[in-house]
Structure formats: C-alpha cells, structure tokens
Amino acid sequence: IRPGEAFDIVVRPEDLWVCNPAAPVEDALVFDASVVDSVFRGPRSTVYFDNDVGRWGMDLPSTQAPRAGDRIRVAVSWSSLWGLRATDAAIGDCVAPR
C-alpha cells in the first residue's frame, strides 16, 4: 500500500474482545458499540453490534454474551489489523498517510 492509496482494514472476528469500559487497554484499537442481536448457539453465542463504521460480529461464551440494546466496549490489537488494497466493492475505505 503506497502513501495516498485507498485501503480497507480487515479484522478477523476471533481477534475482537469485549473489554471493561473502566479499565485501560494498551496496544489496541478500542471502540464503543451497540449490540443489535445475540444468537444463542449452545455454549457460544454470536453477537452482532454496530458502531460508526458498520456492523460487526463475534462469538462469545453464551454465559458472557451481551443482549440486544446493550452498549459494549470492543478492542482489537493493532497487530491484528490487516490493510488490503481497496476495491470497487469495498464497504469503507481508508487512505494511507502521505
């Protein structure tokens, strides 16, 4: 990816985690989100949440899964972010610093 070139940021769902809003998180991108759905799948639940960039999904232990309407804080390690060249079918684009 060259400076000024558009790119997409990709995150694998297993690299996301829900963190305590009061606790500091180091070396991670942290954002707040609203849970829109939680699908029970036995010992795991798939949780879907929205933030300013779009809709995300992740699996959590069912005993720890938030419910629809809950506000959560989500984190992902900087080293778990992937940048890919943007395509015409991209959902959202970023631009590399010049």
C-alpha positions as CSV (number, residue, x, y, z in Angstrom):
1,I,0.0,0.0,0.0
2,R,1.5,3.3,-1.1
3,P,1.1,6.7,0.6
4,G,-2.2,8.3,-0.5
5,E,-3.6,4.9,-1.8
6,A,-7.0,3.8,-0.5
7,F,-7.2,0.6,1.5
8,D,-9.6,-1.4,3.6
9,I,-9.0,-2.5,7.2
10,V,-9.9,-6.1,7.8
11,V,-10.2,-7.8,11.3
12,R,-10.8,-11.5,12.0
13,P,-13.8,-11.9,14.4
14,E,-11.8,-14.0,16.8
15,D,-9.3,-11.2,17.3
16,L,-12.0,-8.9,18.8
17,W,-12.7,-8.9,22.5
18,V,-15.2,-7.2,24.8
19,C,-13.3,-5.2,27.5
20,N,-14.2,-3.4,30.7
21,P,-15.1,0.2,29.9
22,A,-13.3,1.4,33.1
23,A,-10.1,-0.5,32.5
24,P,-7.3,1.0,30.3
25,V,-6.4,-1.1,27.3
26,E,-2.9,-0.9,25.9
27,D,-1.7,-1.6,22.3
28,A,-5.2,-1.9,20.9
29,L,-7.8,-0.1,18.9
30,V,-10.8,0.4,21.3
31,F,-14.3,1.5,20.3
32,D,-17.8,1.6,21.7
33,A,-20.7,-0.2,20.0
34,S,-24.4,-1.1,20.4
35,V,-25.4,-4.7,20.4
36,V,-28.1,-5.3,17.8
37,D,-28.6,-9.1,18.1
38,S,-27.3,-12.0,20.1
39,V,-27.9,-15.5,18.6
40,F,-27.7,-18.4,21.2
41,R,-25.7,-21.4,19.8
42,G,-25.4,-23.6,22.8
43,P,-22.1,-22.9,24.6
44,R,-21.3,-20.0,22.3
45,S,-23.4,-17.0,21.1
46,T,-22.9,-14.9,18.0
47,V,-23.1,-11.3,18.9
48,Y,-23.7,-8.6,16.3
49,F,-23.0,-5.0,17.1
50,D,-22.9,-1.6,15.3
51,N,-20.5,1.3,15.6
52,D,-19.7,4.3,13.4
53,V,-18.0,2.1,10.7
54,G,-20.7,-0.6,10.3
55,R,-21.9,-3.9,11.6
56,W,-19.5,-6.4,13.2
57,G,-20.0,-9.9,14.6
58,M,-18.1,-12.1,17.1
59,D,-18.6,-15.3,19.0
60,L,-18.5,-15.2,22.8
61,P,-19.3,-17.8,25.5
62,S,-23.0,-17.7,26.0
63,T,-22.7,-17.0,29.7
64,Q,-20.8,-13.8,28.8
65,A,-22.8,-12.6,25.8
66,P,-24.4,-9.2,26.0
67,R,-28.0,-8.7,25.0
68,A,-29.5,-6.7,22.2
69,G,-29.6,-3.0,23.2
70,D,-26.5,-3.3,25.5
71,R,-23.6,-0.8,25.0
72,I,-20.2,-2.5,24.9
73,R,-16.6,-1.6,24.5
74,V,-14.7,-3.7,21.9
75,A,-10.9,-3.9,21.4
76,V,-8.6,-5.4,18.8
77,S,-4.8,-5.5,19.0
78,W,-3.1,-3.2,16.5
79,S,-1.1,-6.2,15.3
80,S,-4.3,-8.0,14.4
81,L,-5.4,-5.3,11.9
82,W,-4.9,-6.1,8.2
83,G,-4.8,-3.5,5.4
84,L,-5.9,-4.6,1.9
85,R,-6.0,-2.6,-1.3
86,A,-9.4,-1.1,-1.7
87,T,-11.7,-2.5,-4.4
88,D,-14.8,-1.1,-6.0
89,A,-16.9,-3.4,-3.8
90,A,-15.3,-2.1,-0.6
91,I,-17.7,-1.2,2.2
92,G,-15.5,1.6,3.7
93,D,-12.1,3.0,2.6
94,C,-9.2,4.4,4.5
95,V,-6.3,6.4,2.9
96,A,-2.7,5.8,3.7
97,P,-0.9,8.8,5.2
98,R,1.2,10.8,2.7
